[in-house]
Amino acid sequence: MAATHELTGLRRGNSFERLFRFKDSAGVVVDLTGSEIVFMAETAASTIRKTTADGTLLMPSPVSGEVTLKLTPAETRLFAVGRLRSRYEFERRIAGTEETLVRGCLVIEEGLNDDA
């Protein structure tokens, strides 16, 4: 069963970067070697999709279960401000199977950016 986690720290119109380390239910790091990891997030009008297969999602250390998510200011501007309005999911694809590693809701803070 996938873990559920509220993703906080996103500010609309700002860059966002976070390293995720995936562990199983016993707290043991999941070896992601040979896996494709896909991140999906709902926005107000569309979906953001990033994957390790095309390099838009980074996997610096597969053995350590680590994946780095980076969102640009243009991407974070797509999110509605507030709590529990947007959902996200990390999915692992390996050897013909697909498994959700973590899912949850995004908490988006309003930014006061003047560059858009």
C-alpha positions as CSV (number, residue, x, y, z in Angstrom):
1,M,0.0,0.0,0.0
2,A,1.2,3.5,-0.9
3,A,2.2,6.0,1.8
4,T,0.1,9.1,2.0
5,H,1.9,12.4,2.7
6,E,0.9,16.0,2.4
7,L,3.6,17.9,0.3
8,T,4.3,21.3,1.8
9,G,6.8,24.0,1.1
10,L,5.5,25.0,-2.3
11,R,5.1,28.7,-2.9
12,R,3.3,29.7,-6.1
13,G,5.6,31.4,-8.5
14,N,8.8,30.1,-6.8
15,S,11.2,27.3,-7.8
16,F,10.8,24.1,-5.7
17,E,13.3,21.4,-5.2
18,R,13.0,18.4,-2.8
19,L,14.9,15.1,-2.4
20,F,12.7,12.1,-1.7
21,R,14.1,8.9,-0.1
22,F,11.6,6.1,-0.5
23,K,11.3,3.4,2.2
24,D,9.1,0.3,2.6
25,S,6.6,-0.2,5.4
26,A,9.5,-1.5,7.6
27,G,11.5,1.6,7.1
28,V,14.0,-0.1,4.8
29,V,15.2,2.0,1.8
30,V,13.7,0.8,-1.5
31,D,16.4,0.0,-4.1
32,L,15.1,1.8,-7.3
33,T,17.8,0.3,-9.6
34,G,16.2,-0.5,-13.0
35,S,13.0,1.5,-12.2
36,E,11.3,4.3,-13.9
37,I,9.8,6.8,-11.5
38,V,6.9,9.0,-12.6
39,F,5.7,12.1,-10.8
40,M,2.2,13.4,-11.6
41,A,0.5,16.5,-10.0
42,E,-2.8,18.1,-10.8
43,T,-2.9,21.8,-11.5
44,A,-5.9,24.1,-11.8
45,A,-6.0,23.5,-15.6
46,S,-3.7,20.6,-16.4
47,T,-1.3,17.9,-15.1
48,I,2.4,18.2,-14.5
49,R,4.3,15.0,-15.4
50,K,7.9,14.3,-14.8
51,T,9.8,11.0,-15.2
52,T,13.3,9.6,-14.7
53,A,13.0,8.1,-18.3
54,D,13.2,11.5,-19.9
55,G,15.3,13.2,-17.3
56,T,12.7,15.7,-16.0
57,L,12.8,13.8,-12.7
58,L,16.3,13.1,-11.3
59,M,17.4,9.8,-9.6
60,P,20.9,10.6,-8.2
61,S,21.2,7.4,-6.2
62,P,18.8,4.6,-7.2
63,V,20.3,2.2,-4.6
64,S,19.5,4.7,-1.9
65,G,16.0,5.1,-3.1
66,E,16.5,8.8,-3.9
67,V,14.6,10.9,-6.4
68,T,14.9,14.7,-6.8
69,L,11.9,16.7,-7.8
70,K,12.4,20.1,-9.3
71,L,9.6,22.5,-10.3
72,T,10.1,25.8,-12.1
73,P,8.4,29.1,-11.2
74,A,6.3,28.6,-14.4
75,E,5.2,25.2,-13.1
76,T,4.3,26.3,-9.6
77,R,2.3,29.2,-11.0
78,L,-0.1,26.6,-12.4
79,F,-1.2,25.4,-9.0
80,A,-4.2,26.7,-7.2
81,V,-3.4,28.3,-3.9
82,G,-4.5,26.4,-0.8
83,R,-4.6,23.1,0.9
84,L,-6.0,19.8,-0.5
85,R,-6.8,21.4,-3.8
86,S,-4.2,19.6,-5.9
87,R,-3.1,16.0,-5.7
88,Y,0.3,14.4,-6.5
89,E,1.7,10.9,-6.9
90,F,5.0,9.1,-7.3
91,E,4.8,5.8,-9.2
92,R,7.4,3.2,-9.7
93,R,7.5,1.2,-12.9
94,I,9.7,-1.9,-13.1
95,A,9.5,-5.2,-15.0
96,G,5.9,-4.6,-16.2
97,T,4.5,-3.6,-12.8
98,E,3.4,-0.2,-11.6
99,E,3.2,0.7,-7.9
100,T,2.4,3.9,-6.2
101,L,5.2,4.8,-3.7
102,V,3.6,7.9,-2.2
103,R,0.5,10.0,-2.9
104,G,-1.2,12.9,-1.3
105,C,-2.2,16.5,-1.5
106,L,-0.1,19.6,-2.2
107,V,-0.3,22.6,0.0
108,I,0.4,25.7,-2.1
109,E,1.2,29.1,-0.5
110,E,0.5,32.4,-2.4
111,G,3.6,34.1,-3.6
112,L,4.1,37.9,-4.1
113,N,6.2,37.5,-7.2
114,D,6.3,40.5,-9.6
115,D,8.1,38.7,-12.4
116,A,5.0,37.1,-14.1
